Amino acid sequence: MNADPLTGAPLPPNAIQRILYIAPKVHVYQIPPLTSTKGYQASTWTADNNKRQIFTARLRILETSIPSPTPTDDSAEKVTTTLLLEDAGSGQLFAAAPYTSPAVVEQALDSSRFFAVTVVGEGRKAVLGMGFEERSEAFDFSIALQDARRVLGFESNPNAPTTSSSRNRGTKKPIDEPKRDFSLKEGETISINLGGLKGRRERREGGSPEQAQRSEQDALFSIKPPPSSGASGSGFLPPPPSAKSVKEERRRSRQTFEASPKPEDLGFDDGEFGEFQ
């Protein structure tokens, strides 16, 4: 028969208990009171050759679910989660920590393997240090607590399936609105301004097809296209000359310059006694 993890009292027959996590060996420390609002330092727990260690325990995270007496009422289901520190050999309970808020378990600032756990017993509370020997065990412990927080409602789970009750709560009954009559009454008209029909209207009024085409372009574009030039009606600029034609033009210019007469050929002397002395 299932029993309450704190009091040992028997639970209802329909209660369900399951183990979310189990670690065969964790080290428990009697830690000094917290002196800083930042958090706990695990280095002070293990100082002086683990002088503050008081127990080596087995850790279990136990979830207890008590269904509602009414099968259709899902919200009345009671779910609790408790951390149990037990003797590994006899299974006797050493300390229990009801997971009533995320603050019950706080990770140490200087190590991912150590945690500060708030335990209760006989109406009193105490904060004990707890350390894992392997980082993988501490990681699995944190994942189990994260799942427990989602079930307990401490965190929202976006991947959780939507139940029928939540769908009913999120669905609102549509409000019946009176039907409205949008039909035209006798003598009423509707005026529609279509800018693209400007050219067509001019064509019907006697305008030429070219004027109608230009009017349609004006209606489609905010900037009028440039007028066409030339006999062919093409408004594009001629393409730039090719590199081959540029080289040919330079070669012809150089030949023309070399073929021009020199000053000596024209009778000028630029020597020692020439005119340009």
Secondary structure as the mmCIF struct_conf table of DSSP 4:
data_model
#
loop_
_struct_conf.conf_type_id
_struct_conf.id
_struct_conf.beg_label_comp_id
_struct_conf.beg_label_asym_id
_struct_conf.beg_label_seq_id
_struct_conf.end_label_comp_id
_struct_conf.end_label_asym_id
_struct_conf.end_label_seq_id
STRN STRN1 ALA A 3 ALA A 3
TURN_TY1_P TURN_TY1_P1 PRO A 5 THR A 7
HELX_LH_PP_P HELX_LH_PP_P1 ALA A 9 ALA A 9
STRN STRN2 PRO A 10 PRO A 10
HELX_LH_PP_P HELX_LH_PP_P2 LEU A 11 PRO A 12
TURN_TY1_P TURN_TY1_P2 PRO A 13 ASN A 14
STRN STRN3 ILE A 16 GLN A 30
HELX_LH_PP_P HELX_LH_PP_P3 ILE A 31 LEU A 34
BEND BEND1 THR A 37 LYS A 38
HELX_RH_3T_P HELX_RH_3T_P1 ALA A 42 THR A 44
TURN_TY1_P TURN_TY1_P3 TRP A 45 TRP A 45
BEND BEND2 THR A 46 THR A 46
HELX_RH_AL_P HELX_RH_AL_P1 ALA A 47 ASN A 50
TURN_TY1_P TURN_TY1_P4 LYS A 51 ARG A 52
STRN STRN4 GLN A 53 ILE A 66
BEND BEND3 PRO A 69 THR A 70
TURN_TY1_P TURN_TY1_P5 PRO A 71 THR A 72
BEND BEND4 ASP A 74 ASP A 74
TURN_TY1_P TURN_TY1_P6 SER A 75 ALA A 76
STRN STRN5 LYS A 78 GLU A 86
TURN_TY1_P TURN_TY1_P7 ALA A 88 SER A 90
STRN STRN6 LEU A 93 PRO A 98
BEND BEND5 SER A 101 SER A 101
HELX_RH_3T_P HELX_RH_3T_P2 PRO A 102 VAL A 104
STRN STRN7 VAL A 105 GLN A 107
BEND BEND6 LEU A 109 ASP A 110
BEND BEND7 SER A 112 ARG A 113
STRN STRN8 PHE A 114 GLY A 121
TURN_TY1_P TURN_TY1_P8 GLU A 122 GLY A 123
STRN STRN9 ARG A 124 GLY A 131
BEND BEND8 GLU A 133 GLU A 134
HELX_RH_AL_P HELX_RH_AL_P2 ARG A 135 LEU A 152
TURN_TY1_P TURN_TY1_P9 GLY A 153 GLY A 153
BEND BEND9 PHE A 154 GLU A 155
TURN_TY1_P TURN_TY1_P10 PRO A 158 ASN A 159
BEND BEND10 ALA A 160 ALA A 160
HELX_LH_PP_P HELX_LH_PP_P4 PRO A 161 THR A 163
HELX_RH_AL_P HELX_RH_AL_P3 SER A 164 GLY A 170
HELX_LH_PP_P HELX_LH_PP_P5 THR A 171 ASP A 176
HELX_LH_PP_P HELX_LH_PP_P6 SER A 183 LYS A 185
TURN_TY1_P TURN_TY1_P11 GLU A 186 GLY A 187
HELX_RH_3T_P HELX_RH_3T_P3 GLY A 195 LEU A 197
HELX_RH_AL_P HELX_RH_AL_P4 LYS A 198 ARG A 204
TURN_TY1_P TURN_TY1_P12 GLU A 205 GLY A 206
HELX_RH_AL_P HELX_RH_AL_P5 PRO A 209 LEU A 220
BEND BEND11 SER A 222 ILE A 223
HELX_LH_PP_P HELX_LH_PP_P7 LYS A 224 SER A 228
BEND BEND12 GLY A 230 GLY A 230
TURN_TY1_P TURN_TY1_P13 ALA A 231 SER A 232
HELX_LH_PP_P HELX_LH_PP_P8 PHE A 236 SER A 242
HELX_RH_AL_P HELX_RH_AL_P6 ALA A 243 ALA A 259
BEND BEND13 SER A 260 SER A 260
HELX_LH_PP_P HELX_LH_PP_P9 PRO A 261 LYS A 262
TURN_TY1_P TURN_TY1_P14 PRO A 263 PRO A 263
HELX_RH_3T_P HELX_RH_3T_P4 GLU A 264 LEU A 266
TURN_TY1_P TURN_TY1_P15 GLY A 267 GLY A 267
BEND BEND14 GLY A 271 GLY A 271
TURN_TY1_P TURN_TY1_P16 GLU A 272 PHE A 273
BEND BEND15 GLY A 274 GLY A 274
TURN_TY1_P TURN_TY1_P17 GLU A 275 PHE A 276
#
